[in-house]
């Protein structure tokens, strides 16, 4: 994660991982960005500099836990991500997702849980929950 401000009033956060995938470390970074925004800023914008807002969860980052403990082993990480989304949704400052390209899975979820969304007219959204349904 990278966070900065251009004007001292709004904090900007960007996921720096490949395809802006959401890993446990990114989840922690998003929570930290919300914490900083609530303490010192009037709002938070989650933004990507390219045509992928976020391609969703980084399943490869969860592979070691899955290999050791199976599907039940990743449940705590899934809960942390769900809690982070709720934290974003109920932040005391507005959280805006600025989408100019693809928002898939968890990236789409991140946008949906934000207070507001600003999207380029060619933005692509896809959210599949069939695996957890």
PyMOL commands that set and color helices and strands:
alter all, ss='L'
color gray80, all
select helices_A, chain A and resi 18-20+24-40+59-69+71-89+106-113
alter helices_A, ss='H'
color red, helices_A
select strands_A, chain A and resi 2-4+10-14+43-47+52-54+94-99+102-104+116-119+124-126
alter strands_A, ss='S'
color yellow, strands_A
deselect
rebuild
show_as cartoon
